[in-house]
Amino acid sequence: MAERENTNGRKKKQQGDNPPKGVCPPEKKSPKICGTNYPLSIAFIVVNEFCERFSYYGMKAVLTLYFLYFLHWDENTSTAVYHAFSSLCYFTPVIGAFIADSWMGKYKTIIYLSIVYVIGHVIKSVGAIPSVGNQIVHVVLSMTGLTLIALGTGGIKPCVAAFGGDQFEDEHVQERSKFFSVFYLSINAGSLISTFITPVLRGDVKCFGGDCYALAFGVPASLMVIALVVFISGNGMYKKSPPQGNILLEVWKCIWFAFTNRIKNRSRQIPTREHWLDWASEKYSSQLITEVKMVTRVLFLFIPLPMFWALFDQQGSRWTLQATKMNADFGGFILQPDQMQFLNPLLILVFIPVFDFGLYPLINLCKFNFTPIKKMATGMILGGLAFAAAAIVELKIEENAMPAPVPKESYIQVLNLADRDIEVAIQDYHLFQLTIKPFQDPADYSKLILNSDQQSVLFKIQDQESPSIFNHTIHEKSMYSLIVYKAEGSLTSHLVEDLGEKQTEGMTAVRFINTLDQDVNITLGNEEFVSVNKSYGVSSYKTLTRGSYNNVKCQVGAEEFILHLGLLDFGAAYTVVITNTSAKTIQAWKTEDIKSNNVHISWQIPQYLLISAGEVMFSITGLAFSYSQAPVSMKSVLQAGWLLTVAFGNVIVLIVAQAAPLEQWVEFILFAGLLFIVFVIFSIMGYFYTSLNPEELIDKDNGDKQEIPSSTNMIGLIIKKAEL
């Protein structure tokens, strides 16, 4: 996926880059790659970034299903914690930037926070081992590990790219630019490969009796260890700059001083000033104030942007949960539901050259002024359309969903295993009006409204002879099958409870009814063994991996028969009735109690296409545009603002998921509608925004450049620069 971090690390040699007075370390000359101007040290940085991104996105790809199936949280709690973690990952870069610029420098910050990162991964992996403690221990270990991972990944996020830029000489601008292209490619390559591989490690590899979450988290942990080792290996080649002071802190101090100074001097006798930031002129330089004015103009445009990220980051939560309810069979290749996320980084790598060299030039040929703000607004529209498409898919899924009984409600179906047509009537209910033929696939479940949490219900079963009356107790919020069969020449019935919900994790379920006069033993695969009592005995449901079961062994006394059950599909639950035939053999009749997932997972592709195209137009364009509207020294401030929009976007999802749970398709429509409203607001803001050239404005504002007095109260950005 397009990484939302600054890879534009251009630097100009300024006085602020010099070491403290009296300290003159020799200039480190890093070895070059094959006689080029590329320092060998950047190879270590690129490999480090690839491994770290593999580690982060690989772990995150399986996180929602880990919450849902391993910790057994519900979908809303899983979504909320997933986005709380994502939000924390984009708040912590501010901490990392402050540590690097004000205290340790980039190199030590990367080392120490990477160690924290590795510890978090190890704790997270241990917490995914079922035999380690109980549920509380797993939750504590998981949350501790995720907190350390968020601190580690967020803390090094602003440092690695800038540290890579530091390795180049000032005159090698073109080489530095190409480095950032390779750096960006390593980010997306790590994301693409990890989001495809780690779901396979989770779902296709079995350990501890189930999905192997410990392995799915352990492999990313090992990649982070490799990232740290590789980075440290290049220590002797790195060019390390000392901490240069934190520009974020200075900007905040300037804004705060202007605000408080304006409050103190609100008397009408005091002359007004052209801009509220001019009230900082008593303490800060005119150049800093001018640059802060330019930054605040761009940051004001950032206010509506979190809503786009609120939709975008749901690929790993709500869209993954949607995929668990779909059919993932691609002609024998089974795609894991959390694997669908790999489409985003793949499509990003495809769309960037297509848009830059195809779509945008074509639009320019049509004489349409497709400004950056218009591109970002178009990206918002595409994001909203992606969620509209997701809502349509969700509606199709729900058409096949099981009814959800509420208090004083239950559902029932009838299985006619007799040798004649029957009619079933329930006292005080008008159900089953039509004749039910022998071994007829039952219709959809019929609803029973009860008077209390349990109720005795009278069933009247009519065949060609006299009617039979049966009394069964029905409990609320349950699903039942009424099995009707012939015993000793007359009709009888048996009420059994059915599964109430679809199977998850790509599984299926099956139970058996034995109509024979001997017990049967059934072997499913190599291990699954089911024993079913004679004379219409009913087994419990057995959960199986989805697949074709055409050689099922059935032992009846001393004889062994083969049953052909066919495909037991995703999410379904089946009842298999074992009966005699005239040829002194047995056969199986299969009926579907819970319908399988009949909406194919490929129907998610349109929403991934739309959200990925929207990201290219919104994210990449937005960063480039915002950087063009502020001076070089303020790029770190803008990056901090951009990362915070991602953080607040995840907070929005967290709030919606916990505040008022909605039907999933309604929630998708809600987010799409909110983004369309934000699109209108942003378009209006963009209409009144006037683009500026920061350097020209600074030159005009400064006029004749005068040397800034050396004072602890004067912050001159012409001699001070730091990168986030």
Disulfide bonds with the S-S distance in Angstrom:
Cys207-Cys212 2.00
